[in-house]
Amino acid sequence: MTLLLPLPLIVTANAVIGKSWASLATGILAGLTSGATFLFGALIFAGVLGPPAPGAFVSGFAIAVMVTAALAAVVASNPVRERVARIVHVDPENPVHTLALVLAVILLGLQLAFLTFVDVLAADRSQPPLTVGDLFGQELPFLIIALAGIGLWTRRNAIQSAGRLGVVKPAWWHVTLALAAAGLFFAFGQAVVLLSQALTPQVAHNVEVTTQRRFVHLDSHPVQHLVRHPRSVPARARIGVDSQIHEHHDVRRVPCRLQPHDSDRRQHQRGRGGAGFRNRG
């Protein structure tokens, strides 16, 4: 639920759009966000808060968080903000856009701090295995932040929000582009995995072990099994079809095996005829 901490700031940024004091609110929101992040890093550095994960380099992580907060404050300042806005095509006077820039810098800095000063694999292995409910719970805060970010019930209704998020009737090229993009991302992911196995086999092995442990409950789920073991799908389908074919032929052969062959029938009739002739004799 820590992902929902910026939610009040996001709602406030949407509410002040169009107000005469919106520029003042922009600076206040950006300063509060950067200041809270800097305080978070300072409390970790002072030992008031615990480490982000067992075995983490606490001092390095805390300093990285404070540096990230300082960079976010610099980006939010007016001269730098206007230059960045020309590059990423946002409105420097819009409170929502400015807060989004600050949060983007903080998110990027925190991710780099985690990757640099925290053993991410060890931290993941210390967590309990994921369930389907956990996956939905992890993604729900992002949905809430997205809906709040576009101003749902603040400056847009449900229909306008759906259009802003792109939830509309797709054209044929939308579907084609989506499938092509999905295939491209899948191929890129597979290439990264193969490259990691070739260049850093130990890291790839650790990632695989951690993944198996974290997703052990999901591996038994039918959909997850099809995703993780796609080759088993045609194999199982072929086994099922083959069993039905063999069963069909076996059932048809059973009566044939129970019925005597024509030669056996003629031999049986001759035997009965000979026995009757001998009995009459």
C-alpha positions in Angstrom: 0.0 0.0 0.0 3.0 2.3 0.0 2.4 2.9 -3.6 -0.8 4.8 -2.7 1.1 7.4 -0.5 1.2 10.0 -3.4 -2.6 9.6 -3.9 -3.6 12.7 -1.9 -1.0 14.8 -3.8 -2.3 13.6 -7.1 -5.9 14.3 -6.2 -4.9 17.8 -5.0 -3.0 18.5 -8.2 -6.0 17.7 -10.3 -8.3 19.8 -8.1 -6.2 23.0 -8.4 -6.0 23.0 -12.2 -7.5 26.2 -13.5 -7.2 28.0 -10.2 -5.4 31.4 -10.1 -3.0 30.0 -7.5 -2.2 26.8 -9.4 1.4 27.7 -10.0 1.9 28.2 -6.2 0.3 24.8 -5.6 2.6 23.2 -8.1 5.7 24.3 -6.2 4.2 23.2 -2.9 3.3 19.8 -4.2 6.7 19.3 -5.8 8.4 20.5 -2.7 6.4 18.2 -0.4 7.1 15.2 -2.6 10.8 15.8 -2.8 11.0 16.8 0.9 9.2 13.6 2.0 11.5 11.5 -0.1 14.6 13.2 1.3 13.3 12.7 4.9 12.8 9.0 4.1 16.4 8.6 3.1 17.7 10.7 6.1 15.7 8.5 8.5 17.2 5.4 7.0 20.7 6.9 7.1 20.2 7.8 10.8 19.0 4.3 11.7 15.6 5.4 12.7 14.0 3.3 10.0 15.2 -0.2 9.2 17.0 -1.3 6.1 14.9 -1.8 2.9 15.9 -5.5 2.9 18.1 -7.9 4.8 21.8 -7.6 3.8 21.3 -4.2 2.1 24.1 -1.6 2.1 22.1 0.9 4.2 24.3 3.9 4.0 24.6 3.7 0.2 20.9 3.2 -0.2 20.0 6.1 2.0 22.4 8.5 0.3 21.0 7.4 -3.1 17.5 8.2 -1.9 18.5 11.6 -0.7 20.3 12.4 -3.9 17.2 11.3 -5.8 15.1 13.7 -3.8 17.5 16.5 -4.5 17.4 15.8 -8.3 13.5 15.7 -8.2 13.5 19.1 -6.5 15.9 20.4 -9.2 13.6 19.1 -12.0 10.6 20.7 -10.3 12.3 24.1 -10.2 11.1 26.5 -12.8 14.1 27.0 -15.2 14.9 23.3 -15.4 11.2 22.3 -15.5 10.6 24.5 -18.6 13.6 22.9 -20.4 12.5 19.4 -19.5 8.9 20.2 -20.6 10.1 21.2 -24.1 11.8 17.8 -24.4 9.0 15.5 -23.1 6.2 17.8 -24.4 4.4 18.6 -21.2 2.9 21.8 -19.8 5.4 23.2 -17.2 2.5 25.2 -15.6 0.3 22.2 -15.2 0.4 20.9 -11.6 -0.4 17.3 -12.7 2.4 17.3 -15.2 4.9 18.8 -12.8 4.0 16.2 -10.1 4.3 13.4 -12.7 7.8 14.6 -13.5 8.8 14.6 -9.9 7.3 11.2 -9.2 9.0 9.8 -12.3 12.5 11.0 -11.1 11.8 9.6 -7.7 10.6 6.2 -9.0 13.7 5.9 -11.3 16.1 6.9 -8.6 14.6 4.4 -6.1 14.7 1.6 -8.6 18.4 2.3 -9.3 19.1 2.5 -5.6 17.5 -0.9 -5.0 19.4 -2.5 -7.9 22.7 -1.0 -6.7 22.6 -1.4 -2.9 20.1 -4.2 -2.3 20.4 -7.9 -3.1 17.0 -8.0 -4.9 17.1 -11.8 -5.5 17.8 -12.5 -1.8 15.0 -10.0 -0.8 12.6 -11.8 -3.1 13.5 -15.2 -1.8 12.8 -14.0 1.7 9.2 -13.2 0.7 6.4 -15.8 0.7 5.3 -17.3 -2.6 2.9 -15.3 -4.6 -0.7 -16.2 -5.2 -3.2 -15.0 -7.8 -4.7 -12.6 -5.3 -1.2 -11.2 -4.6 -0.8 -10.4 -8.3 -4.1 -8.5 -8.4 -3.2 -6.7 -5.2 0.1 -5.6 -6.6 -1.4 -4.1 -9.7 -4.4 -2.5 -8.1 -2.5 0.5 -6.7 -1.3 1.3 -10.2 -4.8 1.3 -11.5 -6.0 3.6 -8.7 -3.0 6.0 -9.3 -3.8 6.0 -13.0 -7.5 6.8 -12.4 -6.6 9.5 -10.0 -3.9 10.9 -12.3 -6.3 11.6 -15.1 -8.8 13.2 -12.7 -11.5 10.7 -12.4 -14.4 12.3 -10.5 -12.2 15.4 -10.1 -12.3 17.0 -13.5 -13.4 14.1 -15.7 -16.4 11.7 -15.6 -16.2 8.0 -16.2 -16.7 8.2 -20.0 -14.1 11.0 -20.4 -11.7 9.0 -18.2 -12.1 5.9 -20.3 -11.4 7.9 -23.4 -8.3 9.5 -21.8 -7.0 6.0 -20.9 -7.6 4.7 -24.4 -10.4 2.3 -23.4 -12.3 2.7 -26.7 -13.5 0.4 -29.4 -10.3 -0.6 -31.2 -9.8 -0.4 -34.9 -8.3 -3.3 -36.8 -4.9 -1.8 -36.9 -5.0 -1.3 -33.1 -5.3 -5.1 -32.6 -2.6 -5.8 -35.2 -0.3 -3.3 -33.6 -1.0 -4.7 -30.1 -0.2 -8.3 -31.3 3.0 -7.1 -33.0 4.1 -5.2 -29.9 3.4 -8.2 -27.7 5.4 -10.5 -29.9 8.2 -8.0 -30.0 8.3 -7.7 -26.2 8.2 -11.5 -25.9 11.1 -11.9 -28.3 13.1 -9.3 -26.5 12.5 -11.0 -23.2 13.6 -14.4 -24.6 16.7 -12.8 -26.1 17.6 -11.2 -22.7 17.2 -14.5 -21.0 19.4 -16.3 -23.5 22.0 -13.5 -23.3 22.0 -13.7 -19.5 22.5 -17.4 -19.6 25.4 -17.0 -21.9 27.1 -14.1 -20.2 26.2 -14.4 -16.6 25.1 -18.1 -16.0 25.2 -17.8 -12.2 23.0 -14.8 -12.2 20.6 -16.5 -14.6 20.5 -19.5 -12.4 19.8 -17.4 -9.3 17.0 -15.6 -11.1 15.4 -19.0 -12.2 15.6 -20.3 -8.6 14.0 -17.2 -7.2 11.3 -17.2 -9.9 10.4 -20.8 -9.2 10.2 -20.2 -5.5 8.1 -17.0 -5.9 5.7 -18.5 -8.4 5.5 -22.0 -7.0 1.8 -21.6 -6.1 1.0 -20.2 -9.6 2.8 -23.0 -11.4 -0.1 -25.3 -10.5 -2.7 -22.8 -11.8 -3.9 -24.0 -15.3 -3.4 -20.7 -17.0 0.1 -20.2 -15.5 1.1 -23.7 -16.4 0.1 -23.1 -20.0 2.2 -19.9 -20.0 5.2 -21.5 -18.3 5.0 -24.8 -20.2 3.6 -24.0 -23.7 5.1 -27.1 -25.3 2.9 -29.3 -23.1 -0.2 -27.9 -24.7 0.1 -29.6 -28.2 1.6 -32.7 -26.5 -1.4 -33.1 -24.2 -3.8 -32.4 -27.0 -2.1 -35.0 -29.2 -2.3 -37.5 -26.4 -5.9 -36.8 -25.9 -6.7 -37.2 -29.6 -4.6 -40.3 -29.9 -6.4 -41.9 -26.9 -9.8 -41.1 -28.4 -8.8 -42.6 -31.8 -7.4 -45.8 -30.2 -10.4 -46.1 -28.1 -12.7 -45.7 -31.1 -10.8 -48.4 -33.1 -10.6 -50.7 -30.1 -14.4 -50.5 -29.6 -15.0 -51.3 -33.2 -12.5 -54.2 -33.1 -14.1 -55.8 -30.1 -17.2 -57.2 -31.9 -15.0 -58.4 -34.7 -12.8 -60.4 -32.3 -15.9 -61.9 -30.7 -17.4 -63.0 -34.0 -15.8 -66.2 -35.5 -14.0 -65.9 -38.8 -15.7 -67.3 -42.0 -13.2 -70.2 -42.2 -13.7 -71.0 -38.6 -17.5 -71.0 -39.2 -17.2 -73.4 -42.2 -14.8 -75.7 -40.3 -17.2 -75.7 -37.3 -20.1 -76.6 -39.6 -18.2 -79.5 -41.2 -17.3 -80.8 -37.8 -20.9 -80.8 -36.7 -21.9 -82.5 -40.0 -19.3 -85.2 -39.6 -20.3 -85.8 -36.0 -23.9 -86.2 -37.0 -23.0 -88.6 -39.8 -20.9 -90.7 -37.4 -23.7 -90.7 -34.9 -26.2 -91.9 -37.5 -23.8 -94.6 -38.5 
